[in-house]
Amino acid sequence: MGSNRPATTSAGSPRMSAAQTRVRPRWTALVMRTFVVAAICNVWAVQGFAQELTPRAYWPAPKGINVAVVGYVYAHGDVFFDPSIPLYGVDSEVNIALLAYLRTFSLWGRTTNVLVEQPYQWGTTKGILVDTPAEGSVSGFGDLGVTLTINLHGAPAMTPPEFQVLRGKPHPILGASLKVVAPTGKYDPNRLLNEGGNRWAVKAELGYIIPLRPKVLLEIEGGAWVLGDDDEFIAGRREQEPIVGFEFHLVRRFKPGFWASLDANFFFGGRQTIAGTELVDVQRNSRLGATVVVPFKGRHAVKIGYAKGLFAEFGTDFDQFLVSYQTVFN
């Protein structure tokens, strides 16, 4: 963590290279004139796409199942910006509360589910804008997400007894998903960064499950985020190229509902253009994590997870802790 921070002077304040000092887009002058503290707020919403580590996203479940989830995420770490943006030494401490609902059903005879997620975020961010220390504390609702997942091969719509057969003798499964994030979150056009993105975002993905042993599964997922434009961004229209990501999960099942996984991802892309100026902030980042799910009293479970950034060129490099409770009902 922090290996990508800019060089510092003997007094500890960040300094820019000569090239960075000479080449600065015209819109940065607007940023420096209009705000200091607000510029450092809500960093976690900027590079939130493509950072997921989601094991068992394509493992099927019997049709007609409802799942309610209450979760909490704590994240702390560094944020790395395009060198032309005069933000340095940015460090965030983020809390996210999450409510989610999942419903399984049959679509064209295939196992399908729809997931609705609503986050609420609060936390503090510290950093240096040009040569001025700044700090902000904010809270608000993030953008609403809806994901449709369907198994294309290996998992037709199943009753509970049929699902028990698959669990005992798993076979390869191919699935696909489409996630849509709507611009419903809190957004202030007078701030550089916000909880909500003020733009639509869509992620298409394929996932493949390979049974290595009856209770050991390898999951491979690959997809891409396509991001809309933010026409109200404080410094001018904000555009961003697609972000391509891959996830890998090694899952060990112990008994029904009780499992653990080792998780990793790698994602790249996402170059931004702001007010017609193309930045160099192409992400080439990776994360590593672990997840454990422990069931209790039949229809309830607790999920605990941890993830750490392996490397990050731009965007967030967070340590992240997750705990959630879920209950299943018909």
N, C-alpha and C positions, 0 to 999 in steps of 0.2 A: 504494500500500500504506500502510495506517495512517491514511488520511483519516477513518476512522470511530472512531478512538480517543477516549476521553473526555477532557474538558478536564483540565489539570493545574494545580497550584498553582505558585508561584514556586520551590518546592523540588523540583518535578518529580514529586510524588506525585499519583495520580489523585484527583479529587474527584467526588462525585455531585451532581447537581442537587438543588434543594430538593424537587422532586416525587418524585425517586427515593428521597430520604431518608425522606420521609413514608410512601410506599407501598412496603412490603416484605412479601412473603408470609410467613406464619408459619413455613414450612419452612426459610427461610434461616437462622433461628437455630440449627436443628439442624445445618445444614451448617457453620456457623462454630464450633460447639462441638466437633464430632467430628473435624475434620481441617483441616490446612493444606496440607501437601505433597501428600497424596493427591488433593486436589481439583483439582490442576493437571495430573495425569497423564492420558495417553492421549487428548488432545483430538481427535486426528485421527479417532477412531471416531465422534464425536458427529454430525458433519455430513458424513460420507463419501458418503451417498446423493446421487444426482443430479449428481455432479460429473464423471461420465465424459465423456471425449472419445474416441469410438471410431470412427474412419473405417473404411470398407469392412466394416462389420458385416453388411451384407446382400448383399455381392458373392458370388455362388455359387462353388462348387468342384465338381469331379467327385466322384461318389459313391465311397465306399470309401477315402477319404483319412484318414490319422491325422496329427495335428500335436502335437508336444511343445514346450512353451515354458518357458524359464527367464528370469525378468525381475527387474529392480531399479528401484525408484523412489526418488528423493530429493525431498523436499518441505520448503520452509521458508517461513514467513510468519506472519500474524496470525490471531487467532480473535476473533470478536465475539459476545458473549452478550446475552441479554435484559437490559435495564437493571436489572431487579429482582435479578439474580444478582450478588453482589459480587465478580466476577472481572474484572480490568482488565489492560490491557497484556500480554495473553497472547500469547506468541510460541513457536512450535514448530519443531523440526527433526526430521523424520521419515524413517526408512528403511523400505522395504518390499521384501522378497524374495517372489517369486511363482513358484509352480509351476502349470502349466496343461496340460490335455489337451483336444484337439478331435477329434471324429470326424464325418465326413460320411456321409450315407446317404440312402436314398429313403424318403419317407413319403407315402403316397397319390399316388405318382408325382411328388412335388415335391422339389426340392433342400432338404435339411435337415441341420442339424448340432447336436451337443450339446457344450457347453463346460463343463469343470469347473475351478474356480480355488481355490487355497488360498494365502492370504497369511500371511507372518510379518512382524511389525512391531517395530521398536525405535527409540528416539530419546529426546530430552529436550524438556521443556516448562518455560518460565519464565513467571511472572506475579505478580500481586498479588491476594491474597484479603483483602478489606476494606482494611486498611492494612499487611498483612504480606507482604513478598516471599517467594515460594515457588518451589521448583524440584524437578523430579522426572525420573528416568531409569527407563524401563520397557521390557520386551520380552515378546513372546508371540504365539501364533497368533491370527489374526483369524478371522472367520466364513467357512465354506465356501460358495461360490457355484456354482450350476448354471444354465446358460442353454440353452434350446431355441429354435432359430431355424429358421423355415420360410419359403420363398419362395412366395407366394400366386399371383403372376402374373409371367410373363416368364422363369421359370427352372425348367423341369421337371428332374427328375433326369437327369444327363448323364454320358456316358462322356468320357474325356479328348479324343477327337477332336471330339465335339459341343461341349465346352467351348471348344476352340480357335476354333470358328466364332463362338461368342458373343463371345469376346474380340476377334476381328477386327471384328465388326459388332455392338456392344452396342445394346441396346434398353431401354426403361423396364422396371424391375423393382420389384415391390411385395413386401415381406416383413413378417413379424411375429415377435416374440420374447416369451418369458416367462422371466424370471430369478427364481430363488428363492434367498434367502440364509438359511441355517439357523443357529441360535444355537449354534455349535460352538466359538466362540473363547473365549479366556481372559476370565473375568469374576469380579470380586470385589465382592460387594454392599456392602462397606464403603468403596468408592470412588465418587466422583461420576461419573467417566468411566473407560471401559474399552476394551481392544482389541476385545472382542466386544460385541455389542449386547444379548445376552440376550433376543432377541425375533426372531420371524420377519419377513422382509420380502420382498415380491413386487413385481416391476416388469413391467408389460405395455407393449409398444411396437410401433409401426408404423414401417417405414422405406421410403422411395421413392428410387430411383436414376433420375436423368434424364441421359442422354448429351447433352452439349452439342456435343462433337466425338467422333470415334472414340476418342481417347485422353484426353478431358477429361470427367469425370463430376461432377454435382452430387448430393449425398446429403442428404436431409432426413429427420430422425427425430423422432418425438414420442411421449412415453409418460408414465407416472406410477408412482411408488413408493407402495405401500400398506404401512404399517408396523404391526406388532403392538405390544402393550403390554409394558412391562417392569415386572412386579409386584414385583421385588426391588430397584428403584432406591432408593438410600440415603435419599432425602428423601420417599419415598412413590411410589405408582403413577405411572409416566410414560407418557403417551399422546402421540401425534403425528399431526397431520393429514397427508393425502397430499401428496407433492411432485411437481409437474408439471414436466417438462423437455423442451426442444427442442435438437436438435443440427443443425449445418450443416457440411458438408464439401465442399470443392472439391478434387477429386482429379485429378492429372496422372499418367498412366501413360507410362513411357518405354520399357520393354521387359518381357517376361514376368517378373513378380515384383519389378520395380523401379518404385517409384512414390513420390510425395510428395503431401501434402495440407495445406491450410490449414483449421483447425478452430475452431468457435465453438459455445458453448451458452448457454442462458438457462434458469434454473429458478426456480420460486417455490412458496411454500406451506411446509408443515412446522411450523406453529405447534404448540407443546408445551403440554400441561397436566400439571402436577406436583402430586400430592397434592390434586387438585381445584382448583388455582389456574391459571387460563389466563394464559400469558405473551403477550408482544407480539412474539415472535421470528419473525415471518414472513419467510422468505428471499425476496429478489429479487436474485439473484446471476447473474453471467455470467463466462465464461472464454474466452480466446482462445489457440490453440496451433498448432503445426505438427508434422508427422510425416513421416519418411523411412524407407523400407524398401529395403534393398540385399541382393539375393540373391548367393550364391556357391556354387560347386561343385554347382549343380543343385538340390539338395534342402535347402539351408540358407539362412538369411537373418538379418540383423541389423536390428532396428527401433530408431530413435532418435526421441524426442519431447520437446517442451517445451510447457508451458502456463503461462499467467499470468492471475491474476484481473483482470478489467476493472473490476468494482465488486462490492461485497458489503455488504449491510445487516447480516446476521447469518450466523454460520457461519464457514467458513474462507476466507481470502484468501491462497492459497499460490502461490509459484513452484514448478513441478514439472518434474523431469527424469526421463526414462524411457529405459532401454536394455534390450533383450531379445534373446535368441537363440532361434530356432525351427528345428526340423527336421521334414521331411515324410517319412513312411514308410507303406507299404501293409500 
